[in-house]
Amino acid sequence: MDDILRIAQDCGFAVVLEGRIGTQEYNSVSGPVQALEKFAEVIRDTVLQERPRHDE
């Protein structure tokens, strides 16, 4: 989970820890549409890099 929050921050989102109950953390993530677009690109590129290639 920490990786996805770090990626969100790197893309321009504000990530705020709202609270913690036991071991469960509650975060809020907010930002502009441009941050969402960049986040989607990073996730897409990560998935494509990890996908096995079948044309080799």
mmCIF file of the N, C-alpha and C atoms, coordinates in Angstrom:
data_MODEL
# 
_entry.id   MODEL 
# 
loop_
_atom_site.group_PDB 
_atom_site.id 
_atom_site.type_symbol 
_atom_site.label_atom_id 
_atom_site.label_alt_id 
_atom_site.label_comp_id 
_atom_site.label_asym_id 
_atom_site.label_entity_id 
_atom_site.label_seq_id 
_atom_site.pdbx_PDB_ins_code 
_atom_site.Cartn_x 
_atom_site.Cartn_y 
_atom_site.Cartn_z 
_atom_site.occupancy 
_atom_site.B_iso_or_equiv 
_atom_site.pdbx_formal_charge 
_atom_site.auth_seq_id 
_atom_site.auth_comp_id 
_atom_site.auth_asym_id 
_atom_site.auth_atom_id 
_atom_site.pdbx_PDB_model_num 
ATOM 1   N N  . MET A 1 1  ? 0.819  -1.190  0.000   1.00 0.00 ? 1  MET A N  1 
ATOM 2   C CA . MET A 1 1  ? 0.000  0.000   0.000   1.00 0.00 ? 1  MET A CA 1 
ATOM 3   C C  . MET A 1 1  ? 0.861  1.251   0.000   1.00 0.00 ? 1  MET A C  1 
ATOM 4   N N  . ASP A 1 2  ? 1.990  1.203   0.689   1.00 0.00 ? 2  ASP A N  1 
ATOM 5   C CA . ASP A 1 2  ? 2.856  2.368   0.732   1.00 0.00 ? 2  ASP A CA 1 
ATOM 6   C C  . ASP A 1 2  ? 3.337  2.748   -0.659  1.00 0.00 ? 2  ASP A C  1 
ATOM 7   N N  . ASP A 1 3  ? 3.567  1.759   -1.529  1.00 0.00 ? 3  ASP A N  1 
ATOM 8   C CA . ASP A 1 3  ? 4.031  2.054   -2.884  1.00 0.00 ? 3  ASP A CA 1 
ATOM 9   C C  . ASP A 1 3  ? 3.007  2.872   -3.652  1.00 0.00 ? 3  ASP A C  1 
ATOM 10  N N  . ILE A 1 4  ? 1.750  2.526   -3.556  1.00 0.00 ? 4  ILE A N  1 
ATOM 11  C CA . ILE A 1 4  ? 0.728  3.235   -4.319  1.00 0.00 ? 4  ILE A CA 1 
ATOM 12  C C  . ILE A 1 4  ? 0.558  4.658   -3.788  1.00 0.00 ? 4  ILE A C  1 
ATOM 13  N N  . LEU A 1 5  ? 0.695  4.847   -2.487  1.00 0.00 ? 5  LEU A N  1 
ATOM 14  C CA . LEU A 1 5  ? 0.619  6.197   -1.933  1.00 0.00 ? 5  LEU A CA 1 
ATOM 15  C C  . LEU A 1 5  ? 1.835  7.024   -2.348  1.00 0.00 ? 5  LEU A C  1 
ATOM 16  N N  . ARG A 1 6  ? 2.994  6.398   -2.406  1.00 0.00 ? 6  ARG A N  1 
ATOM 17  C CA . ARG A 1 6  ? 4.198  7.106   -2.851  1.00 0.00 ? 6  ARG A CA 1 
ATOM 18  C C  . ARG A 1 6  ? 4.057  7.519   -4.309  1.00 0.00 ? 6  ARG A C  1 
ATOM 19  N N  . ILE A 1 7  ? 3.545  6.612   -5.143  1.00 0.00 ? 7  ILE A N  1 
ATOM 20  C CA . ILE A 1 7  ? 3.326  6.929   -6.553  1.00 0.00 ? 7  ILE A CA 1 
ATOM 21  C C  . ILE A 1 7  ? 2.343  8.088   -6.675  1.00 0.00 ? 7  ILE A C  1 
ATOM 22  N N  . ALA A 1 8  ? 1.271  8.057   -5.887  1.00 0.00 ? 8  ALA A N  1 
ATOM 23  C CA . ALA A 1 8  ? 0.286  9.145   -5.918  1.00 0.00 ? 8  ALA A CA 1 
ATOM 24  C C  . ALA A 1 8  ? 0.945  10.478  -5.564  1.00 0.00 ? 8  ALA A C  1 
ATOM 25  N N  . GLN A 1 9  ? 1.765  10.502  -4.539  1.00 0.00 ? 9  GLN A N  1 
ATOM 26  C CA . GLN A 1 9  ? 2.463  11.730  -4.156  1.00 0.00 ? 9  GLN A CA 1 
ATOM 27  C C  . GLN A 1 9  ? 3.410  12.183  -5.259  1.00 0.00 ? 9  GLN A C  1 
ATOM 28  N N  . ASP A 1 10 ? 4.151  11.247  -5.836  1.00 0.00 ? 10 ASP A N  1 
ATOM 29  C CA . ASP A 1 10 ? 5.083  11.584  -6.915  1.00 0.00 ? 10 ASP A CA 1 
ATOM 30  C C  . ASP A 1 10 ? 4.371  12.174  -8.129  1.00 0.00 ? 10 ASP A C  1 
ATOM 31  N N  . CYS A 1 11 ? 3.098  11.810  -8.310  1.00 0.00 ? 11 CYS A N  1 
ATOM 32  C CA . CYS A 1 11 ? 2.318  12.298  -9.446  1.00 0.00 ? 11 CYS A CA 1 
ATOM 33  C C  . CYS A 1 11 ? 1.644  13.635  -9.164  1.00 0.00 ? 11 CYS A C  1 
ATOM 34  N N  . GLY A 1 12 ? 1.711  14.100  -7.929  1.00 0.00 ? 12 GLY A N  1 
ATOM 35  C CA . GLY A 1 12 ? 1.152  15.399  -7.610  1.00 0.00 ? 12 GLY A CA 1 
ATOM 36  C C  . GLY A 1 12 ? -0.065 15.393  -6.713  1.00 0.00 ? 12 GLY A C  1 
ATOM 37  N N  . PHE A 1 13 ? -0.443 14.224  -6.192  1.00 0.00 ? 13 PHE A N  1 
ATOM 38  C CA . PHE A 1 13 ? -1.560 14.157  -5.264  1.00 0.00 ? 13 PHE A CA 1 
ATOM 39  C C  . PHE A 1 13 ? -1.116 14.541  -3.857  1.00 0.00 ? 13 PHE A C  1 
ATOM 40  N N  . ALA A 1 14 ? -2.032 15.078  -3.096  1.00 0.00 ? 14 ALA A N  1 
ATOM 41  C CA . ALA A 1 14 ? -1.827 15.288  -1.669  1.00 0.00 ? 14 ALA A CA 1 
ATOM 42  C C  . ALA A 1 14 ? -2.358 14.038  -0.962  1.00 0.00 ? 14 ALA A C  1 
ATOM 43  N N  . VAL A 1 15 ? -1.525 13.433  -0.131  1.00 0.00 ? 15 VAL A N  1 
ATOM 44  C CA . VAL A 1 15 ? -1.920 12.235  0.623   1.00 0.00 ? 15 VAL A CA 1 
ATOM 45  C C  . VAL A 1 15 ? -1.873 12.597  2.097   1.00 0.00 ? 15 VAL A C  1 
ATOM 46  N N  . VAL A 1 16 ? -3.019 12.496  2.755   1.00 0.00 ? 16 VAL A N  1 
ATOM 47  C CA . VAL A 1 16 ? -3.134 12.898  4.157   1.00 0.00 ? 16 VAL A CA 1 
ATOM 48  C C  . VAL A 1 16 ? -3.587 11.703  4.984   1.00 0.00 ? 16 VAL A C  1 
ATOM 49  N N  . LEU A 1 17 ? -2.878 11.438  6.074   1.00 0.00 ? 17 LEU A N  1 
ATOM 50  C CA . LEU A 1 17 ? -3.284 10.395  7.015   1.00 0.00 ? 17 LEU A CA 1 
ATOM 51  C C  . LEU A 1 17 ? -4.413 10.966  7.867   1.00 0.00 ? 17 LEU A C  1 
ATOM 52  N N  . GLU A 1 18 ? -5.601 10.394  7.707   1.00 0.00 ? 18 GLU A N  1 
ATOM 53  C CA . GLU A 1 18 ? -6.778 10.874  8.431   1.00 0.00 ? 18 GLU A CA 1 
ATOM 54  C C  . GLU A 1 18 ? -6.899 10.229  9.809   1.00 0.00 ? 18 GLU A C  1 
ATOM 55  N N  . GLY A 1 19 ? -6.429 8.997   9.920   1.00 0.00 ? 19 GLY A N  1 
ATOM 56  C CA . GLY A 1 19 ? -6.523 8.334   11.210  1.00 0.00 ? 19 GLY A CA 1 
ATOM 57  C C  . GLY A 1 19 ? -5.976 6.929   11.163  1.00 0.00 ? 19 GLY A C  1 
ATOM 58  N N  . ARG A 1 20 ? -5.872 6.349   12.334  1.00 0.00 ? 20 ARG A N  1 
ATOM 59  C CA . ARG A 1 20 ? -5.364 4.987   12.447  1.00 0.00 ? 20 ARG A CA 1 
ATOM 60  C C  . ARG A 1 20 ? -6.151 4.287   13.539  1.00 0.00 ? 20 ARG A C  1 
ATOM 61  N N  . ILE A 1 21 ? -6.677 3.108   13.211  1.00 0.00 ? 21 ILE A N  1 
ATOM 62  C CA . ILE A 1 21 ? -7.375 2.282   14.188  1.00 0.00 ? 21 ILE A CA 1 
ATOM 63  C C  . ILE A 1 21 ? -6.685 0.929   14.169  1.00 0.00 ? 21 ILE A C  1 
ATOM 64  N N  . GLY A 1 22 ? -5.978 0.629   15.240  1.00 0.00 ? 22 GLY A N  1 
ATOM 65  C CA . GLY A 1 22 ? -5.183 -0.595  15.274  1.00 0.00 ? 22 GLY A CA 1 
ATOM 66  C C  . GLY A 1 22 ? -4.098 -0.518  14.218  1.00 0.00 ? 22 GLY A C  1 
ATOM 67  N N  . THR A 1 23 ? -4.082 -1.496  13.329  1.00 0.00 ? 23 THR A N  1 
ATOM 68  C CA . THR A 1 23 ? -3.084 -1.490  12.260  1.00 0.00 ? 23 THR A CA 1 
ATOM 69  C C  . THR A 1 23 ? -3.618 -0.895  10.964  1.00 0.00 ? 23 THR A C  1 
ATOM 70  N N  . GLN A 1 24 ? -4.900 -0.524  10.939  1.00 0.00 ? 24 GLN A N  1 
ATOM 71  C CA . GLN A 1 24 ? -5.533 0.017   9.736   1.00 0.00 ? 24 GLN A CA 1 
ATOM 72  C C  . GLN A 1 24 ? -5.339 1.529   9.669   1.00 0.00 ? 24 GLN A C  1 
ATOM 73  N N  . GLU A 1 25 ? -4.810 2.021   8.536   1.00 0.00 ? 25 GLU A N  1 
ATOM 74  C CA . GLU A 1 25 ? -4.665 3.458   8.321   1.00 0.00 ? 25 GLU A CA 1 
ATOM 75  C C  . GLU A 1 25 ? -5.726 3.941   7.343   1.00 0.00 ? 25 GLU A C  1 
ATOM 76  N N  . TYR A 1 26 ? -6.202 5.150   7.574   1.00 0.00 ? 26 TYR A N  1 
ATOM 77  C CA . TYR A 1 26 ? -7.187 5.771   6.701   1.00 0.00 ? 26 TYR A CA 1 
ATOM 78  C C  . TYR A 1 26 ? -6.576 7.035   6.117   1.00 0.00 ? 26 TYR A C  1 
ATOM 79  N N  . ASN A 1 27 ? -6.441 7.058   4.785   1.00 0.00 ? 27 ASN A N  1 
ATOM 80  C CA . ASN A 1 27 ? -5.811 8.170   4.097   1.00 0.00 ? 27 ASN A CA 1 
ATOM 81  C C  . ASN A 1 27 ? -6.796 8.827   3.149   1.00 0.00 ? 27 ASN A C  1 
ATOM 82  N N  . SER A 1 28 ? -6.590 10.120  2.925   1.00 0.00 ? 28 SER A N  1 
ATOM 83  C CA . SER A 1 28 ? -7.313 10.837  1.886   1.00 0.00 ? 28 SER A CA 1 
ATOM 84  C C  . SER A 1 28 ? -6.314 11.203  0.809   1.00 0.00 ? 28 SER A C  1 
ATOM 85  N N  . VAL A 1 29 ? -6.741 11.043  -0.448  1.00 0.00 ? 29 VAL A N  1 
ATOM 86  C CA . VAL A 1 29 ? -5.892 11.378  -1.584  1.00 0.00 ? 29 VAL A CA 1 
ATOM 87  C C  . VAL A 1 29 ? -6.684 12.351  -2.454  1.00 0.00 ? 29 VAL A C  1 
ATOM 88  N N  . SER A 1 30 ? -6.087 13.500  -2.747  1.00 0.00 ? 30 SER A N  1 
ATOM 89  C CA . SER A 1 30 ? -6.779 14.469  -3.594  1.00 0.00 ? 30 SER A CA 1 
ATOM 90  C C  . SER A 1 30 ? -5.767 15.210  -4.454  1.00 0.00 ? 30 SER A C  1 
ATOM 91  N N  . GLY A 1 31 ? -6.251 15.689  -5.587  1.00 0.00 ? 31 GLY A N  1 
ATOM 92  C CA . GLY A 1 31 ? -5.386 16.433  -6.479  1.00 0.00 ? 31 GLY A CA 1 
ATOM 93  C C  . GLY A 1 31 ? -6.082 16.777  -7.770  1.00 0.00 ? 31 GLY A C  1 
ATOM 94  N N  . PRO A 1 32 ? -5.352 17.438  -8.660  1.00 0.00 ? 32 PRO A N  1 
ATOM 95  C CA . PRO A 1 32 ? -5.931 17.854  -9.937  1.00 0.00 ? 32 PRO A CA 1 
ATOM 96  C C  . PRO A 1 32 ? -6.046 16.690  -10.920 1.00 0.00 ? 32 PRO A C  1 
ATOM 97  N N  . VAL A 1 33 ? -6.844 16.887  -11.954 1.00 0.00 ? 33 VAL A N  1 
ATOM 98  C CA . VAL A 1 33 ? -7.029 15.874  -12.991 1.00 0.00 ? 33 VAL A CA 1 
ATOM 99  C C  . VAL A 1 33 ? -5.694 15.509  -13.633 1.00 0.00 ? 33 VAL A C  1 
ATOM 100 N N  . GLN A 1 34 ? -4.797 16.463  -13.776 1.00 0.00 ? 34 GLN A N  1 
ATOM 101 C CA . GLN A 1 34 ? -3.479 16.179  -14.366 1.00 0.00 ? 34 GLN A CA 1 
ATOM 102 C C  . GLN A 1 34 ? -2.720 15.154  -13.534 1.00 0.00 ? 34 GLN A C  1 
ATOM 103 N N  . ALA A 1 35 ? -2.859 15.222  -12.218 1.00 0.00 ? 35 ALA A N  1 
ATOM 104 C CA . ALA A 1 35 ? -2.217 14.233  -11.345 1.00 0.00 ? 35 ALA A CA 1 
ATOM 105 C C  . ALA A 1 35 ? -2.826 12.857  -11.572 1.00 0.00 ? 35 ALA A C  1 
ATOM 106 N N  . LEU A 1 36 ? -4.141 12.805  -11.762 1.00 0.00 ? 36 LEU A N  1 
ATOM 107 C CA . LEU A 1 36 ? -4.816 11.536  -12.025 1.00 0.00 ? 36 LEU A CA 1 
ATOM 108 C C  . LEU A 1 36 ? -4.353 10.943  -13.358 1.00 0.00 ? 36 LEU A C  1 
ATOM 109 N N  . GLU A 1 37 ? -4.209 11.799  -14.367 1.00 0.00 ? 37 GLU A N  1 
ATOM 110 C CA . GLU A 1 37 ? -3.735 11.329  -15.671 1.00 0.00 ? 37 GLU A CA 1 
ATOM 111 C C  . GLU A 1 37 ? -2.317 10.774  -15.566 1.00 0.00 ? 37 GLU A C  1 
ATOM 112 N N  . LYS A 1 38 ? -1.443 11.482  -14.851 1.00 0.00 ? 38 LYS A N  1 
ATOM 113 C CA . LYS A 1 38 ? -0.061 11.013  -14.677 1.00 0.00 ? 38 LYS A CA 1 
ATOM 114 C C  . LYS A 1 38 ? -0.037 9.707   -13.885 1.00 0.00 ? 38 LYS A C  1 
ATOM 115 N N  . PHE A 1 39 ? -0.857 9.608   -12.839 1.00 0.00 ? 39 PHE A N  1 
ATOM 116 C CA . PHE A 1 39 ? -0.952 8.393   -12.041 1.00 0.00 ? 39 PHE A CA 1 
ATOM 117 C C  . PHE A 1 39 ? -1.362 7.212   -12.917 1.00 0.00 ? 39 PHE A C  1 
ATOM 118 N N  . ALA A 1 40 ? -2.369 7.420   -13.763 1.00 0.00 ? 40 ALA A N  1 
ATOM 119 C CA . ALA A 1 40 ? -2.838 6.360   -14.664 1.00 0.00 ? 40 ALA A CA 1 
ATOM 120 C C  . ALA A 1 40 ? -1.734 5.942   -15.626 1.00 0.00 ? 40 ALA A C  1 
ATOM 121 N N  . GLU A 1 41 ? -0.967 6.902   -16.144 1.00 0.00 ? 41 GLU A N  1 
ATOM 122 C CA . GLU A 1 41 ? 0.138  6.574   -17.047 1.00 0.00 ? 41 GLU A CA 1 
ATOM 123 C C  . GLU A 1 41 ? 1.206  5.738   -16.343 1.00 0.00 ? 41 GLU A C  1 
ATOM 124 N N  . VAL A 1 42 ? 1.554  6.126   -15.121 1.00 0.00 ? 42 VAL A N  1 
ATOM 125 C CA . VAL A 1 42 ? 2.580  5.398   -14.370 1.00 0.00 ? 42 VAL A CA 1 
ATOM 126 C C  . VAL A 1 42 ? 2.122  3.966   -14.103 1.00 0.00 ? 42 VAL A C  1 
ATOM 127 N N  . ILE A 1 43 ? 0.873  3.795   -13.684 1.00 0.00 ? 43 ILE A N  1 
ATOM 128 C CA . ILE A 1 43 ? 0.353  2.455   -13.407 1.00 0.00 ? 43 ILE A CA 1 
ATOM 129 C C  . ILE A 1 43 ? 0.317  1.630   -14.689 1.00 0.00 ? 43 ILE A C  1 
ATOM 130 N N  . ARG A 1 44 ? -0.168 2.226   -15.789 1.00 0.00 ? 44 ARG A N  1 
ATOM 131 C CA . ARG A 1 44 ? -0.224 1.515   -17.078 1.00 0.00 ? 44 ARG A CA 1 
ATOM 132 C C  . ARG A 1 44 ? 1.173  1.075   -17.499 1.00 0.00 ? 44 ARG A C  1 
ATOM 133 N N  . ASP A 1 45 ? 2.141  1.995   -17.430 1.00 0.00 ? 45 ASP A N  1 
ATOM 134 C CA . ASP A 1 45 ? 3.503  1.667   -17.839 1.00 0.00 ? 45 ASP A CA 1 
ATOM 135 C C  . ASP A 1 45 ? 4.099  0.570   -16.969 1.00 0.00 ? 45 ASP A C  1 
ATOM 136 N N  . THR A 1 46 ? 3.807  0.595   -15.682 1.00 0.00 ? 46 THR A N  1 
ATOM 137 C CA . THR A 1 46 ? 4.305  -0.437  -14.765 1.00 0.00 ? 46 THR A CA 1 
ATOM 138 C C  . THR A 1 46 ? 3.733  -1.794  -15.129 1.00 0.00 ? 46 THR A C  1 
ATOM 139 N N  . VAL A 1 47 ? 2.440  -1.850  -15.405 1.00 0.00 ? 47 VAL A N  1 
ATOM 140 C CA . VAL A 1 47 ? 1.789  -3.110  -15.776 1.00 0.00 ? 47 VAL A CA 1 
ATOM 141 C C  . VAL A 1 47 ? 2.358  -3.630  -17.092 1.00 0.00 ? 47 VAL A C  1 
ATOM 142 N N  . LEU A 1 48 ? 2.552  -2.747  -18.051 1.00 0.00 ? 48 LEU A N  1 
ATOM 143 C CA . LEU A 1 48 ? 3.083  -3.174  -19.347 1.00 0.00 ? 48 LEU A CA 1 
ATOM 144 C C  . LEU A 1 48 ? 4.512  -3.704  -19.221 1.00 0.00 ? 48 LEU A C  1 
ATOM 145 N N  . GLN A 1 49 ? 5.309  -3.105  -18.342 1.00 0.00 ? 49 GLN A N  1 
ATOM 146 C CA . GLN A 1 49 ? 6.685  -3.573  -18.138 1.00 0.00 ? 49 GLN A CA 1 
ATOM 147 C C  . GLN A 1 49 ? 6.712  -4.930  -17.458 1.00 0.00 ? 49 GLN A C  1 
ATOM 148 N N  . GLU A 1 50 ? 5.751  -5.202  -16.595 1.00 0.00 ? 50 GLU A N  1 
ATOM 149 C CA . GLU A 1 50 ? 5.731  -6.462  -15.848 1.00 0.00 ? 50 GLU A CA 1 
ATOM 150 C C  . GLU A 1 50 ? 5.049  -7.584  -16.613 1.00 0.00 ? 50 GLU A C  1 
ATOM 151 N N  . ARG A 1 51 ? 4.308  -7.262  -17.657 1.00 0.00 ? 51 ARG A N  1 
ATOM 152 C CA . ARG A 1 51 ? 3.566  -8.266  -18.443 1.00 0.00 ? 51 ARG A CA 1 
ATOM 153 C C  . ARG A 1 51 ? 4.547  -9.094  -19.269 1.00 0.00 ? 51 ARG A C  1 
ATOM 154 N N  . PRO A 1 52 ? 4.427  -10.402 -19.211 1.00 0.00 ? 52 PRO A N  1 
ATOM 155 C CA . PRO A 1 52 ? 5.317  -11.241 -20.046 1.00 0.00 ? 52 PRO A CA 1 
ATOM 156 C C  . PRO A 1 52 ? 5.020  -11.029 -21.518 1.00 0.00 ? 52 PRO A C  1 
ATOM 157 N N  . ARG A 1 53 ? 6.082  -10.976 -22.299 1.00 0.00 ? 53 ARG A N  1 
ATOM 158 C CA . ARG A 1 53 ? 5.919  -10.789 -23.745 1.00 0.00 ? 53 ARG A CA 1 
ATOM 159 C C  . ARG A 1 53 ? 5.745  -12.135 -24.417 1.00 0.00 ? 53 ARG A C  1 
ATOM 160 N N  . HIS A 1 54 ? 4.779  -12.233 -25.334 1.00 0.00 ? 54 HIS A N  1 
ATOM 161 C CA . HIS A 1 54 ? 4.494  -13.479 -26.021 1.00 0.00 ? 54 HIS A CA 1 
ATOM 162 C C  . HIS A 1 54 ? 5.048  -13.500 -27.436 1.00 0.00 ? 54 HIS A C  1 
ATOM 163 N N  . ASP A 1 55 ? 5.671  -12.394 -27.874 1.00 0.00 ? 55 ASP A N  1 
ATOM 164 C CA . ASP A 1 55 ? 6.139  -12.320 -29.254 1.00 0.00 ? 55 ASP A CA 1 
ATOM 165 C C  . ASP A 1 55 ? 7.634  -12.625 -29.370 1.00 0.00 ? 55 ASP A C  1 
ATOM 166 N N  . GLU A 1 56 ? 8.237  -13.142 -28.328 1.00 0.00 ? 56 GLU A N  1 
ATOM 167 C CA . GLU A 1 56 ? 9.681  -13.438 -28.376 1.00 0.00 ? 56 GLU A CA 1 
ATOM 168 C C  . GLU A 1 56 ? 9.941  -14.850 -28.849 1.00 0.00 ? 56 GLU A C  1 
# 
